[in-house]
Amino acid sequence: MKYLKNILSAAFILITLSSCKTDRKAEIKTIEIAPDKTSNKLNPNANYSKAEFSIKGMTCEMGCAKTIEKKLAKMEGMKSASVDFKNERATVEYDIAKINPESITKTVSAVSSIYSVENMQTTETAYTSN
C-alpha cells in the first residue's frame, strides 16, 4: 500500500508539472480606436483659473486619488487636474465660464461620500491659455 501511494504521488506530480509547460505564442492584434466624441475640448480664448485644495478621506493612491483625478479631468472646461495622494492635495486648472469651486467640490464628493474638499484656494486673476 505504501508503494502504491508513492507511485500515485509521483504520477500526480509528473502530470501536474508536464501540463504547465504549454507554449503559447502571443497573438498581436491591432485595433483602431475611434476618437472620443465627448473629449474635453478646450477653448483657446477662455479665461482659466487655478485652484489648490485638500482632499480628506482618501485611503489609497490608485483607487482613490487616481479615480478622483480622472473624474476631475473629465469635467467640461477642465484644463488639467492632478491629485497627490501622499500630501492629500489636488491642483486643477479650469475654465471659469464652465466650472466653479462648488462644482469641483461636488465632483469630488460624488466619487464617494467619504471624500471631502477642504481649504480651497483659487488664483485671484484669470489667465488665457495662449
C-alpha positions in Angstrom: 0.0 0.0 0.0 2.9 2.3 0.8 4.4 1.8 -2.6 1.1 2.5 -4.3 0.8 5.8 -2.6 4.3 6.8 -3.6 3.7 5.8 -7.2 0.4 7.7 -7.3 2.0 10.8 -5.7 4.9 10.7 -8.2 2.5 10.3 -11.1 0.4 13.2 -9.9 3.4 15.4 -9.6 4.7 14.5 -13.0 1.3 15.1 -14.7 1.0 18.5 -12.9 4.5 19.6 -14.0 4.1 18.5 -17.5 0.7 20.1 -18.0 2.0 23.5 -17.1 4.6 23.6 -19.9 2.3 24.6 -22.7 4.0 27.0 -25.0 1.5 29.7 -26.1 2.5 32.2 -28.7 1.4 35.8 -28.1 -1.1 37.0 -30.6 -0.8 40.6 -31.6 -3.9 42.4 -32.7 -4.2 45.9 -34.0 -7.4 47.8 -33.3 -8.4 51.3 -34.2 -9.9 53.5 -31.6 -12.5 55.9 -32.7 -11.9 59.5 -31.4 -13.9 60.2 -28.3 -16.9 62.3 -29.2 -17.1 63.6 -25.7 -13.4 64.6 -25.4 -12.7 67.6 -23.4 -12.0 70.3 -26.0 -10.5 73.5 -24.6 -11.4 76.9 -25.8 -8.1 78.8 -26.5 -9.8 82.1 -25.8 -11.2 81.1 -22.4 -10.2 82.5 -19.1 -8.7 79.9 -16.8 -8.1 79.9 -13.1 -6.1 77.6 -10.8 -7.2 76.1 -7.6 -5.5 74.1 -4.9 -7.3 72.2 -2.1 -7.0 69.3 0.3 -9.0 66.1 -0.2 -9.7 64.2 3.1 -10.8 60.6 3.2 -8.5 59.0 0.6 -7.2 55.6 1.6 -5.1 54.5 -1.4 -3.3 56.0 -4.4 -4.7 54.0 -7.2 -8.3 53.5 -6.1 -8.9 56.9 -4.5 -6.5 59.6 -5.8 -6.5 58.4 -9.5 -10.2 58.0 -9.6 -10.8 61.5 -8.3 -8.1 62.8 -10.7 -9.9 61.1 -13.7 -13.3 62.5 -12.6 -12.0 66.0 -12.3 -10.1 65.8 -15.6 -13.3 64.7 -17.4 -15.3 67.8 -16.3 -16.2 70.0 -19.3 -13.8 73.0 -19.2 -11.1 71.4 -17.1 -7.7 72.1 -18.5 -5.7 69.9 -16.0 -6.2 68.0 -12.8 -3.6 66.5 -10.5 -4.2 64.7 -7.2 -1.3 63.9 -4.9 -2.3 61.1 -2.5 0.7 61.4 -0.3 0.1 65.0 0.6 -3.7 64.8 0.2 -3.6 67.8 -2.2 -5.2 68.5 -5.6 -4.4 71.1 -8.2 -6.7 72.0 -11.0 -6.8 74.5 -13.9 -10.3 75.2 -15.2 -12.4 77.5 -17.5 -14.1 79.9 -15.2 -17.1 80.2 -17.5 -17.8 76.4 -17.2 -16.5 75.4 -13.8 -16.6 77.0 -10.4 -15.2 75.9 -7.0 -18.6 74.5 -5.9 -18.8 72.2 -9.0 -15.3 70.9 -8.2 -16.3 70.1 -4.7 -19.5 68.4 -5.9 -17.5 66.3 -8.4 -15.1 65.1 -5.7 -17.9 64.3 -3.3 -19.8 62.5 -6.0 -17.0 59.9 -6.3 -17.6 58.8 -2.7 -19.3 60.4 0.3 -16.1 59.8 2.4 -14.1 62.4 0.4 -14.3 66.0 1.4 -12.7 69.1 -0.1 -11.1 71.5 2.4 -9.0 74.7 2.2 -9.7 75.5 -1.4 -7.6 78.4 -2.6 -8.1 79.9 -6.1 -6.0 82.3 -8.0 -7.2 85.9 -7.9 -6.7 86.6 -11.6 -7.8 84.6 -14.5 -5.5 84.0 -17.5 -5.9 82.9 -21.1 -4.4 79.7 -22.4 -2.2 81.3 -25.1 
